[in-house]
């Protein structure tokens, strides 16, 4: 029987991300994957700054960014070819330290992830192994796995199991959780091709909101281009298994003689969210827990967020820095967040895929008027919510307090005369207090220091504009290049903030007493205590 700290089912982007995050924290991981190799065709093609920030922690963000291109934005066009809506990345500055949205080639990204994992040395990858079933007890999880090479059945044991095994998840089927259907169910063709000839194409992505044949044009990196084309009610998905039929339909959007075919896939776009993501020591994530239409480019991003949310919590619990009840917040936080994103993706899908001409004309009139009047929201990032529930500070009415649940900005900083670095590279994956006031540090007492040390938290003091130092033992004194973080605090009338290891803000403090309260309540919520031993499995 092979033993690990965490067993991960599925080695797509979500499974690879949580395996890497846990391995970076020193845990022993076994990954089980039925396929023999990375699927060699593009699937996901769009991701955002949050995903790059997670990849930054893994150590591959620069490599991913080097092979990607910034998202050019998307125009929605109506029946007459007129603009009815825009959907653009946020303009500079880049608050998280990376381009707001980017285009990539999924096989390349997965290969980068796997190379990073191979370098870590504490992840065992079992390719061509089919997970059969899972059982659990008070101390851990056992999984029966069939090895393709000889048909032998192997039993694996770990403290926890993470099921990132896709939309047809074996683990989810065994657990049979309730699933919320958000009532979106459509068949679409996805065609990827490389531009090989002279052809005129839009500089941005386009949503063709035309009832005769709704479709999407996506500008991929390099010469890669994608078209997503709705299958009409009188058509059958199997009709498009014929390449000539696909090429004829694609001809409504582009001169196909300029293309080299890469792949065609037929997808059933769903809007679904699983109700319960934690089942004892088993956790569902990625497509095993949520499926969304692709119209916001958030499918892979949602899985990466799942992985980041759960990884630091498993780490805290396994190190005895938090009680196991912390793991309940995984469902609480991620389900509400992803349901909002799935809802937005569905709304966009309904706009794009309208098949009734009269309804489409009314849609064009309404959206066009909103666009002309400047009332239409067009920044992609504003459709992605922060946290509203779970481990964040709440006010007396049970609502998130100001700043709580927002993603912490990531400025370029330096210590002394050192090199400029992104904040996360300086801090690492830890709880964080950032203060901009000398008075905050002057008021820090022994009890607050002890509580923060129990969480392995980091103190950061922002250098004042006049260069005056703020001294405190074990605090980093950092200078910002553009004042992004101090500006964030000033906008919220705060002198300090408390942030989680996944870079969500737990809460803000307007006084030293506020800060003591936040740390006290955070420690109580975690059920934290100093870690007396290293709880990792010894090989």
For each residue, the residues with C-beta under 8 A, 3 or more apart:
1: 142 155 156 157
2: 30 124 154 155 156 157
3: 156 157 158 537
4: 7 28 29 30 124 156 157 158 159 537
5: 22 27 28 29 158 159 160 318 536 537
6: 18 19 22 27 28 29 30 158 159 160 161 162 314
7: 4 29 30 31 32 141 143 156 157 158 160 161 162
8: 11 15 18 19 29 30 31 32 161 162 164
9: 15 31 32 131 143 161 162 163 164 165 169 170 171
10: 14 15 31 32 33 163 164 165 166 169 286 288
11: 8 15 16 19 31 32 33 35 114 125 127
12: 15 16 110 164 166 286 303
13: 16 17 44 106 109 110 113 286 300 303 304
14: 10 17 18 164 285 286 287 300 303 304 306 307
15: 8 9 10 11 12 18 19 31 33 162 164 165 286
16: 11 12 13 19 20 31 110 113 114 117
17: 13 14 20 21 54 55 58 113 303 304 307 308
18: 6 8 14 15 21 22 162 164 285 306 307 310 311
19: 6 8 11 15 16 22 23 29 31 117 123
20: 16 17 23 24 58 113 116 117 120 123
21: 17 18 24 25 54 57 58 307 308 311 312
22: 5 6 18 19 25 27 29 311 314 315
23: 19 20 26 27 29 117 120 122 123
24: 20 21 57 58 59 120 429
25: 21 22 311 315 429
26: 23 122 536
27: 5 6 22 23 122 314 315 318 536 537
28: 4 5 6 122 123 536 537 539
29: 4 5 6 7 8 19 22 23 122 123 124
30: 2 4 6 7 8 123 124 125 126 156 158
31: 7 8 9 10 11 15 16 19 117 123 124 125 126
32: 7 8 9 10 11 126 129 131 143 145 156
33: 10 11 15 125 126 127 128 129
34: 128 129 130 131 148
35: 11 38 39 127 128
36: 127 128 148
37: 40 127
38: 35 107 110 111 114
39: 35 43 106 107
40: 37 107
41: 107 192 262 263 265
42: 45 105 106 107 192 220 224 226 262 263
43: 39 106 265
44: 13 47 104 106 297 299 300
45: 42 103 104 105 106 218 220 224 226 297
46: 71 101 102 103 104 218 297
47: 44 51 52 101 102 104 297 300 301 304
48: 51 52 100 101 102 297 298 301 380 381 384
49: 52 53 94 95 96 97 98 99 100 101 381
50: 53 54 96 301 304 305 384 407
51: 47 48 54 55 300 301 304 305
52: 47 48 49 55 56 61 64 65 96 98 99 102
53: 49 50 56 57 61 96 97 98 410 424 503
54: 17 21 50 51 57 58 304 305 307 308
55: 17 51 52 58 60 61 64 113
56: 52 53 59 61 97 98 422 424 425
57: 21 24 53 54 308 424 429
58: 17 20 21 24 54 55 61 113 116
59: 24 56 116
60: 55 63 64 112 113 116
61: 52 53 55 56 58 64 65 98
62: 65 66
63: 60 66 67 112
64: 52 55 60 61 67 68 104 109 112
65: 52 61 62 68 98 99 102
66: 62 63
67: 63 64 104 105 108 109 112 221
68: 64 65 102 103 104 221
69: 102 103 219 220 221 222
70: 89 99 101 102 103
71: 46 89 99 100 101 102 103 205 297 380
72: 203 204 205 219
73: 86 87 88 89 204 205
74: 86 87 88 204 205 206 207
75: 83 85 86 87 202 204 205 206 207
76: 83 84 85 86 87 206 207 209 351 352 367
77: 81 82 83 84 206 207 208 209 210
78: 81 82 83 84 209 210 360 363 364 367 368
79: 209 210 211 357 360 361 364
80: 364
81: 77 78
82: 77 78 364 368
83: 75 76 77 78 86 368 371
84: 76 77 78 209 363 364 367 368 371
85: 75 76 207 351 367 371 376 378
86: 73 74 75 76 83 371 376 378
87: 73 74 75 76 207 348 378 380
88: 73 74 378 379 380
89: 70 71 73 99 100 101 379 380 381
90: 95 100 379 380 381 382
91:
92:
93: 482 484
94: 49 97 98 99 100
95: 49 90 407 409 410 484
96: 49 50 52 53 407 409 410
97: 49 53 56 94 410 411 412 422 423 424
98: 49 52 53 56 61 65 94 102
99: 49 52 65 70 71 89 94 102
100: 48 49 71 89 90 94 380 381
101: 46 47 48 49 70 71 89 297 380 381
102: 46 47 48 52 65 68 69 70 71 98 99
103: 45 46 68 69 70 71 218 219 220 221
104: 44 45 46 47 64 67 68 108 109 221
105: 42 45 67 108 109 220 221 224
106: 13 39 42 43 44 45 109 110 300
107: 38 39 40 41 42 110 111
108: 67 104 105 111 112
109: 13 64 67 104 105 106 112 113
110: 12 13 16 38 106 107 113 114
111: 38 107 108 114 115
112: 60 63 64 67 108 109 115 116
113: 13 16 17 20 55 58 60 109 110 116 117
114: 11 16 38 110 111 117 118 125
115: 111 112 118 119
116: 20 58 59 60 112 113 119 120
117: 16 19 20 23 31 113 114 120 123 125
118: 114 115 123
119: 115 116
120: 20 23 24 116 117 123
121:
122: 23 26 27 28 29
123: 19 20 23 28 29 30 31 117 118 120
124: 2 4 29 30 31
125: 11 30 31 33 114 117
126: 30 31 32 33 129 145 147
127: 11 33 35 36 37
128: 33 34 35 36 147 148 149
129: 32 33 34 126 145 146 147 148 154
130: 34 145 146 148
131: 9 32 34 134 143 144 145 165 170 171
132: 143 144 145 146 153 170
133: 143 144 170 174
134: 131 141 142 143 144 161 163 171 174 282
135: 141 142
136: 140 141 142 161 280 281 282
137: 140
138:
139: 159
140: 136 137 157 158 159 160 281
141: 7 134 135 136 157 158 159 160 161 281 282
142: 1 134 135 136 155 156 157
143: 7 9 32 131 132 133 134 155 156 157 158 161
144: 131 132 133 134 153 154 155
145: 32 126 129 130 131 132 153 154 155 156
146: 129 130 132 151 152 153 154
147: 126 128 129 150 151 152 153 154
148: 34 36 128 129 130 151
149: 128
150: 147
151: 146 147 148
152: 146 147
153: 132 144 145 146 147
154: 2 129 144 145 146 147
155: 1 2 142 143 144 145
156: 1 2 3 4 7 30 32 142 143 145
157: 1 2 3 4 7 140 141 142 143
158: 3 4 5 6 7 30 140 141 143 161
159: 4 5 6 139 140 141 281 318 537
160: 5 6 7 140 141 281 282 283 314
161: 6 7 8 9 134 136 141 143 158 171 281 282 283
162: 6 7 8 9 15 18 282 283 285 310
163: 9 10 134 169 170 171 172 282 283 284 285 288
164: 8 9 10 12 14 15 18 285 286 288 303 306 307
165: 9 10 15 131 168 169 170 171 172 288
166: 10 12 169 286 287 288
167: 287 288 291
168: 165 173
169: 9 10 163 165 166 172 173 284 287 288
170: 9 131 132 133 163 165 173 174
171: 9 131 134 161 163 165 174 175 282 284 288
172: 163 165 169 175 176 177 274 284 288 289
173: 168 169 170 176
174: 133 134 170 171
175: 171 172 279 282 284
176: 172 173
177: 172 274 275 276 277 279 284
178: 274 275 276
179: 272 273 274 275
180: 272 273 274 275 339
181: 270 271 272
182: 271 272 273 339 342 343 346
183: 271 346
184: 269 270 271 293 346 349 350
185: 268 269 270 271
186: 230 231 268 269 293 349 353
187: 230 231 237 266 267 268 269
188: 228 229 230 231 266 267 269
189: 227 228 229 231 240 246 249 264 265 266 267
190: 226 227 228 229 264 265 266 267
191: 226 227 228 229 246 250 261 263 264
192: 41 42 220 224 225 226 262 263 264
193: 224 225 226 227 259 260 261 262
194: 222 223 224 225 259 260 262
195: 199 201 223 225 258 259
196: 223 258 259 260
197: 257 258 259
198: 258
199: 195 254 255 258
200:
201: 195 217 219 225 254
202: 75 205 206 217 219
203: 72 219
204: 72 73 74 75 219
205: 71 72 73 74 75 202 216 217 218 219
206: 74 75 76 77 202 216 217
207: 74 75 76 77 85 87 216 295 348 351 352
208: 77 213 214 215 216 217 253 352
209: 76 77 78 79 84 214 351 352 354 360 363 364
210: 77 78 79 213 214 215 360
211: 79 214 354 355 356 357 360
212:
213: 208 210 229 230 232 249 252
214: 208 209 210 211 229 230 352 353 354 355
215: 208 210 227 228 229 230 252 253
216: 205 206 207 208 226 227 228 229 295 352
217: 201 202 205 206 208 225 226 227 253 254
218: 45 46 103 205 225 226 227 228
219: 69 72 103 201 202 203 204 205 225
220: 42 45 69 103 105 192 224 225 226
221: 67 68 69 103 104 105 224
222: 69 194
223: 194 195 196
224: 42 45 105 192 193 194 220 221 262
225: 192 193 194 195 201 217 218 219 220 259
226: 42 45 190 191 192 193 216 217 218 220
227: 189 190 191 193 215 216 217 218 250 253 254
228: 188 189 190 191 215 216 218 294
229: 188 189 190 191 213 214 215 216 249 250 253
230: 186 187 188 213 214 215 352 353
231: 186 187 188 189 235 236 237 239 240 266
232: 213 235 355
233: 355
234:
235: 231 232 239 240
236: 231 239
237: 187 231 240 241 266 268
238: 241
239: 231 235 236 242 245
240: 189 231 235 237 245 246 249 264 266
241: 237 238 266
242: 239 245 246
243: 246 247 261 264
244: 247 248
245: 239 240 242 248 249
246: 189 191 240 242 243 249 250 264
247: 243 244 250 251 256 261
248: 244 245 251
249: 189 213 229 240 245 246 252
250: 191 227 229 246 247 253 254 256 259
251: 247 248 254 255 256
252: 213 215 249
253: 208 215 217 227 229 250
254: 199 201 217 227 250 251 258 259
255: 199 251 258
256: 247 250 251 259
257: 197
258: 195 196 197 198 199 254 255
259: 193 194 195 196 197 225 250 254 256
260: 193 194 196
261: 191 193 243 247 264
262: 41 42 192 193 194 224
263: 41 42 191 192
264: 189 190 191 192 240 243 246 261
265: 41 43 189 190
266: 187 188 189 190 231 237 240 241
267: 187 188 189 190
268: 185 186 187 237
269: 184 185 186 187 188 293 294 349
270: 181 184 185 291 292 293
271: 181 182 183 184 185 291 292 293 342 343 345 346 349
272: 179 180 181 182 290 291 342
273: 179 180 182 289 290 335 338 339 342
274: 172 177 178 179 180 277 284 288 289 290 335
275: 177 178 179 180 335
276: 177 178 279 331
277: 177 274 283 284 285 289 330 331 334 335
278: 282 283 284 327 328 330 331
279: 175 177 276 282 283 284
280: 136
281: 136 140 141 159 160 161
282: 134 136 141 160 161 162 163 171 175 278 279
283: 160 161 162 163 277 278 279 310 327 330
284: 163 169 171 172 175 177 274 277 278 279 288 289
285: 14 18 162 163 164 277 288 289 303 306 307 310 334
286: 10 12 13 14 15 164 166 289 290 302 303 306 307
287: 14 166 167 169 290 291 299 303
288: 10 163 164 165 166 167 169 171 172 274 284 285
289: 172 273 274 277 284 285 286 306 334 335 338
290: 272 273 274 286 287 302 338 339 342
291: 167 270 271 272 287 299 342
292: 270 271 296 298 299 302 338 341 342 345 346
293: 184 186 269 270 271 296 345 346 348 349
294: 228 269 297 299 345
295: 207 216 345 348 349 352
296: 292 293 341 344 345 348 380 383
297: 44 45 46 47 48 71 101 294 301
298: 48 292 301 302 341 345 384
299: 44 287 291 292 294 302 303
300: 13 14 44 47 51 106 303 304
301: 47 48 50 51 297 298 304 305
302: 286 290 292 298 299 305 306 338 341
303: 12 13 14 17 164 285 286 287 299 300 306 307
304: 13 14 17 47 50 51 54 300 301 307 308
305: 50 51 54 301 302 308 309 334 337 338
306: 14 18 164 285 286 289 302 303 309 310 334 338
307: 14 17 18 21 54 164 285 286 303 304 310 311
308: 17 21 54 57 304 305 311 312 502
309: 305 306 312 313 330 333 334 502
310: 18 162 283 285 306 307 313 314 327 330
311: 18 21 22 25 307 308 314 315 502
312: 21 308 309 315 316 429 500 501 502
313: 309 310 316 317 322 326 327 329 330
314: 6 22 27 160 310 311 317 318 327
315: 22 25 27 311 312 318 319 429 501
316: 312 313 319 321 322 326 501 526 528
317: 313 314 320 321 322 323 324 326 327
318: 5 27 159 314 315 535 536
319: 315 316 531 534 535
320: 317 529 531 532 533 535
321: 316 317 454 455 456 526 528 529 530 531
322: 313 316 317 326 526 527 528
323: 317 326 526 527 528
324: 317 327
325: 328 527
326: 313 316 317 322 323 329 391 525 526 527
327: 278 283 310 313 314 317 324 330
328: 278 325 331 332
329: 313 326 332 333 390 391
330: 277 278 283 309 310 313 327 333 334
331: 276 277 278 328 334 335
332: 328 329 335 336 389 390
333: 309 329 330 336 337 387 389 390 391
334: 277 285 289 305 306 309 330 331 337 338
335: 273 274 275 277 289 331 332 338 339
336: 332 333 339 340 388 389
337: 305 333 334 340 341 385 387 388
338: 273 289 290 292 302 305 306 334 335 341 342
339: 180 182 273 290 335 336 342 343
340: 336 337 343 344 385
341: 292 296 298 302 337 338 344 345 383 384 385
342: 182 271 272 273 290 291 292 338 339 345 346
343: 182 271 339 340 346 347
344: 296 340 341 347 348 383
345: 271 292 293 294 295 296 298 341 342 348 349
346: 182 183 184 271 292 293 342 343 349 350
347: 343 344 350 351
348: 87 207 293 295 296 344 345 351 352
349: 184 186 269 271 293 295 345 346 352 353
350: 184 346 347 353 354
351: 76 85 207 209 347 348 354 363 367
352: 76 207 208 209 214 216 230 295 348 349
353: 186 214 230 349 350
354: 209 211 214 350 351 359 360 363
355: 211 214 232 233 360
356: 211 359 360
357: 79 211 360 361
358: 361 362
359: 354 356 362 363
360: 78 79 209 210 211 354 355 356 357 363 364
361: 79 357 358 364 365
362: 358 359 365 366
363: 78 84 209 351 354 359 360 366 367
364: 78 79 80 82 84 209 360 361 367 368
365: 361 362 368 369
366: 362 363 369 370
367: 76 78 84 85 351 363 364 370 371 376
368: 78 82 83 84 364 365 371 372
369: 365 366 372 373
370: 366 367 373 375 376
371: 83 84 85 86 367 368 374 375 376
372: 368 369
373: 369 370
374: 371
375: 370 371
376: 85 86 367 370 371
377: 382 383
378: 85 86 87 88
379: 88 89 90 382 383
380: 48 71 87 88 89 90 100 101 296 383 384
381: 48 49 89 90 100 101 384
382: 90 377 379
383: 296 341 344 377 379 380
384: 48 50 298 341 380 381
385: 337 340 341 388
386: 400 405 406 407 504
387: 333 337 390 392 400 404 405 504
388: 336 337 385 400 405
389: 332 333 336 392
390: 329 332 333 387
391: 326 329 333 500 506 522 525 526
392: 387 389 400 401 404 405 504 505 506 507
393: 400 401 404 498 506 507 508 518 521
394: 398 399 400 401 404
395: 398 399 400 401
396:
397:
398: 394 395
399: 394 395
400: 386 387 388 392 393 394 395 404 405
401: 392 393 394 395 404 507 508
402: 492 508
403: 406 492 494 497 505 507 508
404: 387 392 393 394 400 401 505 506 507 508
405: 386 387 388 392 400 504 505
406: 386 403 504 505
407: 50 95 96 386 503 504 505
408: 423 432 497 499 503 504 505
409: 95 96 484 485 488
410: 53 95 96 97 422 423 424 484 503
411: 97 422 423 480 481 482 483 484 485
412: 97 420 421 422 423 480 481 482
413: 420 421 422 423 426 478 479 480 481 485
414: 417 418 419 420 421 478 479 481
415: 418 426 476 477 478 479
416: 477
417: 414
418: 414 415 421
419: 414
420: 412 413 414 481
421: 412 413 414 418 425 426
422: 56 97 410 411 412 413 425 426
423: 97 408 410 411 412 413 426 427 478 485
424: 53 56 57 97 410 427 428 429 503
425: 56 421 422
426: 413 415 421 422 423 476 478
427: 423 424 430 432 458 460 476
428: 424 458
429: 24 25 57 312 315 424 501
430: 427 456 457 458 501
431: 452 455 456 457 458 498 499 500 501 522
432: 408 427 457 458 460 498 499
433: 452 457 458 459 460 496 497 498 499 515 519
434: 460 461 462 485 489 496 497 499
435: 440 441 459 460 461 462 470 495 496 515
436: 440 461 462 464 486 489 490 495 496
437: 440 441 470 495 496
438: 441 442 464 468 470
439: 442 443 495 512
440: 435 436 437 443 444 495 496 509 512 515
441: 435 437 438 444 459 461 470 471 472 475
442: 438 439 512
443: 439 440 512 513
444: 440 441 448 449 472 512
445: 448 449 516
446: 449 450
447: 450 451 516
448: 444 445 451 452 515 516 519
449: 444 445 446 452 453
450: 446 447 453 454
451: 447 448 454 455 519 520 523
452: 431 433 448 449 455 457 459 519
453: 449 450 456 457 530
454: 321 450 451 523 528 529 530
455: 321 431 451 452 522 523 526 528
456: 321 430 431 453 531
457: 430 431 432 433 452 453
458: 427 428 430 431 432 433 476
459: 433 435 441 452 472 474 475 476
460: 427 432 433 434 435 475 476 477 478
461: 434 435 436 441 470 472 475 476 477 478
462: 434 435 436 470 478 479 480 485 486
463: 467 468 469 470 477 478 479 480
464: 436 438 467 468 470
465:
466:
467: 463 464
468: 438 463 464
469: 463 477
470: 435 437 438 441 461 462 463 464 475 477
471: 441 475 477
472: 441 444 459 461 475
473:
474: 459
475: 441 459 460 461 470 471 472
476: 415 426 427 458 459 460 461
477: 415 416 460 461 463 469 470 471
478: 413 414 415 423 426 460 461 462 463
479: 413 414 415 462 463
480: 411 412 413 462 463 483 484 485 486
481: 411 412 413 414 420
482: 93 411 412
483: 411 480 486 487
484: 93 95 409 410 411 480 487 488
485: 409 411 413 423 434 462 480 488 489
486: 436 462 480 483 489 490
487: 483 484 490 491
488: 409 484 485 491 492 497
489: 434 436 485 486 492 494 495 496 497 508
490: 436 486 487 493 494
491: 487 488
492: 402 403 488 489 508
493: 490 510
494: 403 489 490 497 508 509 510
495: 435 436 437 439 440 489 509 510 511 512 515
496: 433 434 435 436 437 440 489 508 509 514 515
497: 403 408 433 434 488 489 494 505 506 507 508 509
498: 393 431 432 433 505 506 507 508 509 515 518 519 522
499: 408 431 432 433 434 503 504 505 506
500: 312 391 431 503 504 505 506
501: 312 315 316 429 430 431
502: 308 309 311 312
503: 53 407 408 410 424 499 500
504: 386 387 392 405 406 407 408 499 500
505: 392 403 404 405 406 407 408 497 498 499 500 508
506: 391 392 393 404 497 498 499 500 518 522
507: 392 393 401 403 404 497 498 518 522
508: 393 401 402 403 404 489 492 494 496 497 498 505 514
509: 440 494 495 496 497 498 512 514 515 517 518
510: 493 494 495 514
511: 495 514 515
512: 439 440 442 443 444 495 509 515 516
513: 443 516 517
514: 496 508 509 510 511 517 518
515: 433 435 440 448 495 496 498 509 511 512 518 519
516: 445 447 448 512 513 519 520
517: 509 513 514 520 521
518: 393 498 506 507 509 514 515 521 522
519: 433 448 451 452 498 515 516 522 523
520: 451 516 517 523 524
521: 393 517 518 524 525
522: 391 431 455 498 506 507 518 519 525 526
523: 451 454 455 519 520 526 528
524: 520 521 527
525: 326 391 521 522
526: 316 321 322 323 326 391 455 522 523
527: 322 323 325 326 524
528: 316 321 322 323 454 455 523
529: 320 321 454
530: 321 453 454
531: 319 320 321 456 534 535
532: 320
533: 320
534: 319 531
535: 318 319 320 531
536: 5 26 27 28 318
537: 3 4 5 27 28 159
538:
539: 28
